Amino acid sequence: MLATASILDPLADRYVSWLRRSAASTVDTSDEVPELVRAMPMVLRIEKADPPSRAAVLAAAASSAIAVCLDPLAAPGQPWHDEVHAWMCGRIHKVSRRARGAHWTAVQDLPGVTVSHSGAEVRSLLPGLVVETPRVVGRLQISGSELPEDEQLSAPPATAPVLWLNPGVAMTVGKAAAQVGHATMLLAALLHADGRDADLADWAAAGFPCAVRKAAPSRWHDLHPGDDPALAWKSKRVVAVRDAGFTEVDPGTITVITQWPNV
């Protein structure tokens, strides 16, 4: 059993209710105090001379986000616990930024986890107050470095979760990185809530491997949880990410669907 897995409980507790809320209510932040808003910075390494593939960056982002949450340093009594717990208890904001060269090297000194995947690297940092974002992070660009859609991707592995992107929604690589990061967090949270800590521990020991692909419309239709997300998880181990709609997509949009393998 992962000692840190209980930190995901607030996320699991509100999963079903979040998917059932009205679209208008997802974007309502009237209960937030701006000075207390917390976010996880996600730094994508995109070098100008040799940029990584989009799918590889997204897979690295997905693995790094959950790796921070379940790092031993996030266990109760450890240095990261209070920050991660406070973030889990509120909205799960993430901010993706691009770094290259010396700027990428500089963020390695900040608390977080770097994941490499097929030539791509992403470092997800310890969540914190947005108003206290370190200068070395705040100076990084949020937009302006787009990666093209991949062509002729290999079939995703059958032994790791595949994060299927909504085929009808266009997202920048930064937006998609935040969405797939949320997908792995939800998947881990529901595995733990369902008593499947052995599966979660095996996934963690392997480095949280996953693949990211754009879904065919037929697959998206088959996996969509519809009006009963609890049943979709119980019967098919399907998890959906529903975005609040602050940027790029409409409030309440399902952006990613994933399924625990071997179902």
N, C-alpha and C positions, 0 to 999 in steps of 0.2 A: 504493500500500500504506500502511495506517495504521501509523505508527511504534509505536503503543501496543498493537497487536493481540496481540502475543506475551504480554502480561500475562494474557491469558485462557487460556493453555495449561493451567494446572492444572485449570481448570474443565472443559475439553474432555477432558482425560486421564481424568478419573474419571466422566464422564457415564454411560457404559454400565454400569460396575460399580455405580454408585449405584442405577440403576433395577433392577438384578438382585439387590440385597441383600434380606435378609429384612426384613419390616416392623419386627420387634423391634429389629433392629440399627440402624435409622435413628435411633432415639430414644436410643441409647446414647451418653452423653457421658463415659464413664469415662476416655477418653483426653484430655480437656480439663482444663486448669488454669483454674479460675474467674477468676483475676486476669488471665489472658491471653486471655480470650474477646474477640473483635473483632466489631463490627457496623457496618452502614451505617445511620445515622439517615435516615429519609425523612419530611419535613415536608409535610403536606397542608394547603393553605390552605382552610379551611372557615369562611367568614364567616357569622355568625348571620343577618344581614339578607338576604343574597343568596347562598345556598349554591350551589355548582356541581353539575352532574349527576354521578352516580356513574361513568358510562362515561368522561366527560371527565377526571375525576380519575385514574382508573386508567390511561388512555392517557398522561397526563402523567407519572405515576409510572413507568410502563414505560420511557418515553423517557429520563427523567432518570437512572435507575439505570445504564443502559449508557453514558449521556453522561459520567458521572463516570469510569467505568472506562477509556473511550477518549479522555478529554480529553488534549490535548497535555501538560498538567502531570503526567500519569501515565506518561509515557514514561520509559525508563531515563535516570537522571541528573537527572530533573526533581523538583520538590519533593513531588509526591504519590506518586511511584513506590513507595517503600518501604512506605507504609501500605497502598496498594491491593494490592501484591504479597503482603504478609503476610496480608491478609484472604483473598485468593484461595487461598492455600495451606492454609487451614483451612475450617471450615464457614462457609457464606455466610449468616451471621445478618443480618437486617434488622429494624429497629424503626421502625414507622410512628407518627407523632405528629401531633396536630392543632394548628394555630396560626391565630390571627386577629389583626387589628389590629396593635398595637405588637409583639406577640410574633412575628408573621410578619415584620415589618420587621427585627427584631433578628437573626433567623437568616440574613438576607442577608449579614451581615458574616462569616459562617463559610465556610470553603472548601467549595465544592460547586457544583452546577449546578441552576438553576431552569428548568423547562420549563413553557410555557403551552400549553394545548390547549382550544379551544372554551370559553373563559371560566374554565377551571380552572388552578390553578398548584400545582406540587409542586417542592420543592427537596430533592434527594438530596445528602447531605453526605459529605464524605470519611470513609471508614471509619476506625475507631479502637478503642482499648480501651474496653470498656463501663465499666470502673471509672473511666475518665477522661472520661466524657461531660461536655461543657461544661454549666455550670449553665443557660445560656440554653436549652439543649435539654432537659435533665433536668426542668425545671419544666413542660414541655408535656404535655398529657394524651395517654395512649396509647389510651384508649377513651372512649366517651361521646358521640361525634359520628358518628352513623350517617347514611348517605344512602340514600334509597329506590331500589329498582330502577327503571331507566329504562323508559319506555313508548314504543312506536312509534319505535324508533331507525331511522335510515336504514340502507340496505344498506352494509356496510363496503366500502372501496375494494379494487379488485382488484390494485392496484399496491403495497400495503404489507402487512406481515404482520398477521394478525388473531390476537389472543390469545383463545382460546376457553376460558371458565371451565367447570369441571365442573358439569353441570346437576343433579347429585345431591348436591352439597355446599354447605352454607350457609357463607358467610364474611363477616365484617365488612369494611367498606371498607378498614380498615387492614391486615387480613390479606391481602385480595385485592391490595392495592397491593404488598406485599412479594412475592407470588407472581408477578405479571406483571412486576415488576422482574427477578426471577430468569429469567423466560422470555426476555426480550430479551438478557440476558447469555449464556444458553446458546445462543441462536440465533447471536449474534455469534461466540461461541467456536467453534462447529462450522463456521460459514462460514470462519473463518480456518484452522482445522485442515484443512479440505477444499480449501484453496488458492483460495478464492473471495474474495480480498481486494478485487478490483475491485467486486464487489457490495457488500461491507461498506463500502468507501470511499464509494460512491454513497449508501448508506443513511445513513452518518454525515454526509455533506455536506448531506443533506436534513433533518437534525435528528432522525434515528431515528423517523420517523413510524410509527404503528401504530394499530390499533383494538382495543377490548376488547368482547367480546360473550359472553353466556351461550350455550353450545352447545345445539342441539337434541339429544336423545338419539341420534338417527340419525347426526348429524354426529360426535358424540363417539365413537360406536362405529366409524365408518369411519376416523377419524384415529388412534385409540388404537394405540400401538406394540406392544401385547401383550408377548410374551416376547422380542421381538427388536428392541430400540431401535436397534441399529446398522443393521439392514436398513431400518427405518422412515425413518431419516435418509438413507441412501444412495438408496433408491428413491423416497421421497415428500418428502424434506426436511422431515420432521415431527420436532418436538422436544417432549418432555414434561417438566413440572416435577413432581417427586415430593417431597412435604413430609416432613420428619423427624417431625412430629407433636408438637411441643412445645406448640402452642396450637391450639385450635379444631377441628382435624381429626385423624383417627386416623393413627397412624404409617404411613408408606408410601403415603399417599393421593396419587393423581395429581390435581393441582389445576388445571393449565393445560396445554393443548396448542396449539401453534402450528405453522404451516407457512410456509416461505418462499414468497412469491408466484410465480406463473407456473411452477408445477410441472406 
